[in-house]
Amino acid sequence: MIRTHLPPLVSGTLFGAGLAFGGMTDPARVRGFLDIFGDWDPTLAFVMGGAVIVMAIAWRFVPRMRHPLFAGEFALPERSDLTPRLIAGATLFGIGWGMAGLCPGPGIASLAIAPLEASVFTAGLLGGLVLNRLAFDRPAKETAHG
């Protein structure tokens, strides 16, 4: 149990601390990054660039590994096609990100820094997840055997 739950807890804590340290829990900073024709703030580009560098290095090691360190098998994406649902979801995500100045990671990390403001965002995030589940995750029809 510790082997499966401790690594995500540690990495999530490190991720949240990195977001807070980098200022990404400040909605004004994120909106400043999105305001390319106004008072543009490039900080988010550096944070994303750092993440891309780390993942580029990690992806070089994955093909050489027989199995992950803390799981039985890799959970790598199997599909790469664009669907209308994916494009619509990405569009809604971008609109929400621009309006709130937060995306899920910084929004949840903000719960520790500004709980009142972040709880409104987190409630909206959870509401959207529930609506998505209700709208799209229909149980498979049972087939009659026999």
Secondary structure, 3 states (H helix, E strand, C coil): CHHHHHHHHHHHHHHHHHHHHCCCCCHHHHHHHHCCCCCCCCHHHHHHHHHHHHHHHHHHHHHHCCCCCCCCCCCCCCCCCCCHHHHHHHHHHHHHHHHHCCCHHHHHHHHHCCHHHHHHHHHHHHHHHHHHHHHHCCCCCCCCCC
